[in-house]
Amino acid sequence: MNEDIIKIAIAGVGNIASGLLQGIVYVRTYDEKKGKLLHPKISSFEVKNINIVAAFEVDENKVGKDMSEAIFSPINSTPKFIDIDNLDVEVVKGPLKDGLTGHLQEVIKVSSDPEVKVSEILKESEAEILICALPTGAEEAVEAYAQAALDAEVAFINCTPTLIASNPVWAKKFKKSNVCLIGDDLQSLAGGTVLHKGFLDVLKEQGIKVRDTYQLDVSGGLETLNTLDDDRKQYKRDVKERAIKQSFGNDINLASGTSDYLEFLGNRRIGHFWILGEGFMGMPIKIDIRLETLDGPNAAGTLVDVIRATKVAINRAGSGPISSICAYGFKAPPVTTDRHTAHQWFNEYLEGIRTE
Ligand SMILES: NC(=O)c1ccc[n+]([C@@H]2O[C@H](COP(=O)([O-])OP(=O)(O)OC[C@H]3O[C@@H](n4cnc5c(N)ncnc54)[C@H](O)[C@@H]3O)[C@@H](O)[C@H]2O)c1
C-alpha cells in the first residue's frame, strides 16, 4: 500500500468539489509546475496523492453518477479544465436536513434515492478526512456531517461559514474523541477577504489611516444565488467583516460581501475594492481595484494545502482544532491572526516546531 495516499470524502459535489477533483487530475497530468502550487510538497504529500473515495449529495442531477461525471452536471458552473476518467466513486444521497432552502429549492430537485448512513460509508470507504462543502446557512446539515465524521473517527474540514471548528462545543467533542477538526469558511487563494486584508495591512504598516472601505462582489455561481437570501447574505457578510475588523478594529467604516447574483457570469467572481484613507498632512488616498477570478479553482488551491496538512496532523495523532492550519486556510478560524503570522504558524506546524 502507498503510505502517501490520502483518502478523502466530500459532502456537497458543487463548485469546490469540481475545482478540487479537476485540480488533482490536472497536477497528476501536467505536474506541479503547470499546476502553480504554493506548496508542491507538504511533508511527503503531493497533490497527486489525494484520492477521493466517497461523495455525498442530494441533487438528483448528481446522485447515482460517478463523481467524475457529477462534477460537470448542472448546476455546477466551474469550467472544464481537463477530462477526468471514471473514478469508480458513486455519488450517494446524504442527509438533506436544511441543505436546500430559499432560492436553492427553486433550481435543485432533491433525489428520490434513500439517504445513506454517512458514518457507515466513511468507514467502508476507509476515508480519513471528510470535507464539508455544503451551501452557506445549511446549519443542521453541516452539523449532521460533523457528527458522522466524529462517529466514524474521520477528520473534518469545514469549508462552510457554519461555526464548527470555532464552536467550543464541537471543538471539545472532537478533542475528546482524538479527531482533527479544521475550519471554518475556506479562504480562497486569491479571494476577496485575503486580498482586502492584504491591502489594508500594507496601508496600516505605512501609517495610513483608513477611514472607509468596501469589498463587494458579484458572481454567477450557485453559492451566490444561495446567499441572495437576506439572512444567508448577512451571515456570510458578518464572517467576512469580522475577519477584517479583528485586525483593524471597529473605528473603520466597512462593508464586505457578495452584492448580487448574475447568472451569466457562471463561475466568475468580480470583486470591487474601494479604500479611502488619510496620509501625511491629511493627504487623501483613494484606491479603486477590480478583481476577476473563478470560484472553483480559487477555493481548491487552498484546499489542496489544507488536506495535506490535515493528513500531517492525523499522522501526529492531532485532536480537535489545529489552530495553525485553521488560521492559514480559513476566514473564521478558532484563533485569528494576520496573514503573515498565519503562514508562519502553518510552516512551523509542518516543520514540527509548533504542536497545533
Ligand atoms: N471559492 C469558493 O467557492 C468558496 C470559498 C470559500 C468558502 N466557500 C464555502 O464552501 C461551501 C461550498 O461552496 P461551493 O461553491 O462548492 O457551493 P455550491 O453551491 O457550488 O455546492 C454546494 C453543493 O452542496 C449540495 N448540497 C446541499 N445540501 C446538501 C446535503 N444536505 N448533503 C449533500 N450535499 C448537499 C448542493 O446540491 C450543491 O451541489 C459554501 O458554504 C461556501 O460558502 C466557497
The ligand as an SDF file (V2000), in Angstrom:
LIG
                    3D

 44 48  0  0  0  0  0  0  0  0999 V2000
  -14.4240   29.9380   -3.7040 N   0  0  0  0  0  0  0  0  0  0  0  0
  -15.4400   29.2640   -3.1760 C   0  0  0  0  0  0  0  0  0  0  0  0
  -16.1670   28.6730   -3.9040 O   0  0  0  0  0  0  0  0  0  0  0  0
  -15.6200   29.2500   -1.6750 C   0  0  0  0  0  0  0  0  0  0  0  0
  -14.6870   29.8990   -0.9020 C   0  0  0  0  0  0  0  0  0  0  0  0
  -14.8220   29.8740    0.4690 C   0  0  0  0  0  0  0  0  0  0  0  0
  -15.8740   29.2120    1.0730 C   0  0  0  0  0  0  0  0  0  0  0  0
  -16.8050   28.5810    0.3160 N   0  0  0  0  0  0  0  0  0  0  0  0
  -17.8920   27.8820    1.0070 C   0  0  0  0  0  0  0  0  0  0  0  0
  -17.8710   26.4960    0.6330 O   0  0  0  0  0  0  0  0  0  0  0  0
  -19.1960   25.9810    0.5570 C   0  0  0  0  0  0  0  0  0  0  0  0
  -19.4000   25.2660   -0.7780 C   0  0  0  0  0  0  0  0  0  0  0  0
  -19.1370   26.1580   -1.8530 O   0  0  0  0  0  0  0  0  0  0  0  0
  -19.4410   25.7360   -3.3650 P   0  0  0  0  0  0  0  0  0  0  0  0
  -19.1000   26.9120   -4.1820 O   0  0  0  0  0  0  0  0  0  0  0  0
  -18.8770   24.4130   -3.6610 O   0  0  0  0  0  0  0  0  0  0  0  0
  -21.0430   25.6230   -3.2860 O   0  0  0  0  0  0  0  0  0  0  0  0
  -22.0450   25.0260   -4.3830 P   0  0  0  0  0  0  0  0  0  0  0  0
  -23.3390   25.7360   -4.1340 O   0  0  0  0  0  0  0  0  0  0  0  0
  -21.4680   25.0460   -5.7230 O   0  0  0  0  0  0  0  0  0  0  0  0
  -22.1970   23.4790   -3.9210 O   0  0  0  0  0  0  0  0  0  0  0  0
  -22.8930   23.0680   -2.7640 C   0  0  0  0  0  0  0  0  0  0  0  0
  -23.4240   21.6710   -3.0620 C   0  0  0  0  0  0  0  0  0  0  0  0
  -23.9670   21.1160   -1.8670 O   0  0  0  0  0  0  0  0  0  0  0  0
  -25.0900   20.3330   -2.2470 C   0  0  0  0  0  0  0  0  0  0  0  0
  -25.9120   20.0600   -1.0570 N   0  0  0  0  0  0  0  0  0  0  0  0
  -26.8760   20.8200   -0.4920 C   0  0  0  0  0  0  0  0  0  0  0  0
  -27.3530   20.1990    0.6300 N   0  0  0  0  0  0  0  0  0  0  0  0
  -26.6800   19.0370    0.7580 C   0  0  0  0  0  0  0  0  0  0  0  0
  -26.7270   17.9860    1.7160 C   0  0  0  0  0  0  0  0  0  0  0  0
  -27.5680   18.0430    2.7570 N   0  0  0  0  0  0  0  0  0  0  0  0
  -25.9000   16.9190    1.5390 N   0  0  0  0  0  0  0  0  0  0  0  0
  -25.0360   16.8740    0.4670 C   0  0  0  0  0  0  0  0  0  0  0  0
  -24.9490   17.8550   -0.4560 N   0  0  0  0  0  0  0  0  0  0  0  0
  -25.7590   18.9290   -0.3190 C   0  0  0  0  0  0  0  0  0  0  0  0
  -25.7650   21.1660   -3.3170 C   0  0  0  0  0  0  0  0  0  0  0  0
  -26.6600   20.3960   -4.0960 O   0  0  0  0  0  0  0  0  0  0  0  0
  -24.5440   21.6510   -4.1040 C   0  0  0  0  0  0  0  0  0  0  0  0
  -24.1990   20.7350   -5.1320 O   0  0  0  0  0  0  0  0  0  0  0  0
  -20.1180   27.1750    0.7860 C   0  0  0  0  0  0  0  0  0  0  0  0
  -20.5980   27.1280    2.1260 O   0  0  0  0  0  0  0  0  0  0  0  0
  -19.2520   28.3950    0.5800 C   0  0  0  0  0  0  0  0  0  0  0  0
  -19.6290   29.4950    1.3960 O   0  0  0  0  0  0  0  0  0  0  0  0
  -16.6870   28.5820   -1.0380 C   0  0  0  0  0  0  0  0  0  0  0  0
  1  2  1  0
  2  3  2  0
  2  4  1  0
  4  5  1  0
  4 44  2  0
  5  6  2  0
  6  7  1  0
  7  8  2  0
  8  9  1  0
  8 44  1  0
  9 10  1  0
  9 42  1  0
 10 11  1  0
 11 12  1  0
 11 40  1  0
 12 13  1  0
 13 14  1  0
 14 15  2  0
 14 16  1  0
 14 17  1  0
 17 18  1  0
 18 19  2  0
 18 20  1  0
 18 21  1  0
 21 22  1  0
 22 23  1  0
 23 24  1  0
 23 38  1  0
 24 25  1  0
 25 26  1  0
 25 36  1  0
 26 27  1  0
 26 35  1  0
 27 28  2  0
 28 29  1  0
 29 30  1  0
 29 35  2  0
 30 31  1  0
 30 32  2  0
 32 33  1  0
 33 34  2  0
 34 35  1  0
 36 37  1  0
 36 38  1  0
 38 39  1  0
 40 41  1  0
 40 42  1  0
 42 43  1  0
M  CHG  2   8   1  16  -1
M  END
$$$$
